[in-house]
Amino acid sequence: MVSIKDAKITNIEVIDEKGKKIDTVHLNERFKIHVNILIPINTDINIAFKMFNSSNQEASLKSKELKVKMAASSQYSNLVPIDTYSDLIDLENFDFQGKNSFIKIKTILDNGEFKTTLLEVKK
């Protein structure tokens, strides 16, 4: 039997406001974090979004609760793929050093599962 411990993040990427995957962002641009998760049916899980600058300064972003409710049936896998997105993020109050910087974006589930990605920030 699967439990919340079996939930896992399968992919994380940064997208612009139009939904296009990006690797670089300018300080005045906003973006979202797109995450693919496998989650057991009939469970609730929280997902947290965090950012870290090159000095390891952390900015916690709004967490999101995901609820997967469906009748258990042989037609469904025990784990259901879910796509979710963070709210729009801007970097106005985030501290950067140097001309160009990288931020580490970390997505964390309740069960401790996490994935990270890097985003280049141009001033």
C-alpha positions in Angstrom: 0.0 0.0 0.0 1.4 3.4 -0.9 1.4 6.3 1.5 2.4 9.9 1.6 6.0 8.7 2.0 5.9 7.5 -1.6 5.1 10.9 -3.1 7.9 12.3 -5.2 8.8 15.2 -7.4 9.5 14.1 -10.9 10.4 17.5 -12.5 10.9 21.1 -11.6 11.3 24.0 -14.1 11.1 27.7 -14.2 8.6 29.3 -16.6 7.9 32.9 -17.6 4.4 34.5 -17.4 3.5 33.0 -20.8 4.3 29.4 -19.7 7.6 29.1 -21.6 10.5 27.4 -19.9 13.4 29.8 -19.0 16.9 29.5 -17.6 17.6 33.2 -17.2 15.5 36.0 -15.8 16.0 39.8 -15.5 15.3 41.5 -12.2 12.2 43.2 -13.5 10.7 40.0 -14.9 8.3 37.7 -13.0 8.2 33.9 -13.2 6.6 30.8 -11.8 7.9 27.4 -10.6 6.3 24.5 -12.4 6.5 21.1 -10.6 5.4 17.6 -11.6 4.6 15.3 -8.7 3.5 11.7 -8.2 1.2 11.6 -5.2 -0.9 8.7 -3.8 -4.6 8.9 -4.3 -6.8 10.1 -1.5 -4.1 12.1 0.2 -3.2 15.7 1.0 0.3 17.1 0.8 1.9 20.4 1.2 4.5 21.7 -1.2 6.9 24.5 -0.2 8.8 26.8 -2.6 12.1 28.3 -1.5 14.8 30.4 -3.2 18.4 30.9 -2.1 20.9 33.5 -3.4 24.6 32.9 -3.9 25.2 33.8 -0.2 22.7 31.1 0.7 20.2 33.7 1.9 16.8 32.1 1.9 13.5 33.5 0.7 10.5 31.3 1.5 7.7 31.6 -0.9 4.0 30.7 -0.3 3.4 27.0 0.3 0.6 25.2 -1.5 -1.6 22.3 -0.3 -2.5 19.7 -2.9 -5.4 17.3 -2.4 -5.9 14.2 -4.5 -9.4 12.8 -4.0 -10.6 10.0 -6.3 -12.2 6.6 -5.9 -9.7 3.8 -5.7 -10.1 1.6 -8.7 -8.0 -0.7 -10.7 -8.1 1.8 -13.6 -6.0 4.2 -11.5 -2.4 3.8 -10.5 -1.7 4.1 -6.8 0.3 7.2 -7.6 -1.3 10.0 -9.6 0.7 12.6 -11.7 -0.1 16.2 -10.7 1.2 19.4 -12.2 1.3 22.4 -10.0 2.6 26.0 -10.1 3.9 28.5 -7.6 2.3 32.0 -7.6 4.1 34.6 -9.8 7.5 35.5 -8.2 9.3 38.8 -8.5 12.8 39.5 -7.3 12.5 43.1 -6.3 13.3 42.6 -2.6 15.8 39.7 -3.1 19.4 40.5 -2.4 21.9 39.9 -5.2 25.6 40.5 -5.3 27.7 41.1 -8.4 26.7 41.7 -12.0 25.0 38.4 -12.7 23.9 35.9 -10.1 22.3 32.5 -9.8 19.5 31.6 -7.5 18.7 28.1 -6.4 15.1 27.2 -6.4 14.1 24.4 -4.1 10.7 22.6 -4.0 10.0 20.5 -0.9 7.2 18.1 -0.1 5.9 17.2 3.4 7.7 13.8 3.3 11.1 15.5 2.9 11.3 14.8 -0.9 12.8 17.8 -2.7 14.3 18.9 -6.0 16.3 22.0 -6.9 17.1 23.9 -10.1 19.2 27.0 -10.9 18.1 30.2 -12.5 20.5 32.8 -13.8 19.5 36.4 -12.8 20.7 39.3 -15.0 20.6 42.8 -13.7 
